[in-house]
Amino acid sequence: MKKYFIDSNLIVYANDCRDPEKQDKALELISELMTSERGVVSTQVLQEFANAALLKLKQRHDVVIRQLSLLESFEVIQITPTMIKRAIEIRAAYAISFWDATIISAAENAGCDVIYSEDLNAGQYYSGIRLENPFC
């Protein structure tokens, strides 16, 4: 069964009514992955979402906590020191940011086939994982 890693930008768009088209696509994808139980997030993704929801989207803390509780239904990968070291290798191999490399490291650790994100290069493979931008 294929597994799909969800980057924080999709979760932010799902909660942002300022761009209804992206919000609809993000909500549809997240809902599909929740239903199929094939979605994966990391603790980094949850932290990035919480920060953006509180600061950018100005959501109340209780709303953000409820959203995080829903996101726990995905497989959640906890970032480990080994994964951080792997992220440094990925960063060097692809000349990308450390934070993007940590996403790839987490997806690799979870055995994901696809990373959904609007960051990086859509269609490119990173450590054998295809990056897809659901908004293209």
FENZIFEN-V488853 format. One record per helix or strand of 2 or more residues. SS is the DSSP state (H for helix, E for strand). FROM is the first residue (numbers start at 0). TO is the last residue. If there is no record, write none. Layout:
# FENZIFEN-V488853
ss = {SS;SS}
from = {FROM;FROM}
to = {TO;TO}
This chain:
# FENZIFEN-V488853
ss = {E;H;H;E;H;H;E;H;H;E;E;E}
from = {3;7;19;38;42;60;74;80;97;113;124;128}
to = {5;13;35;41;54;70;76;93;109;115;125;131}
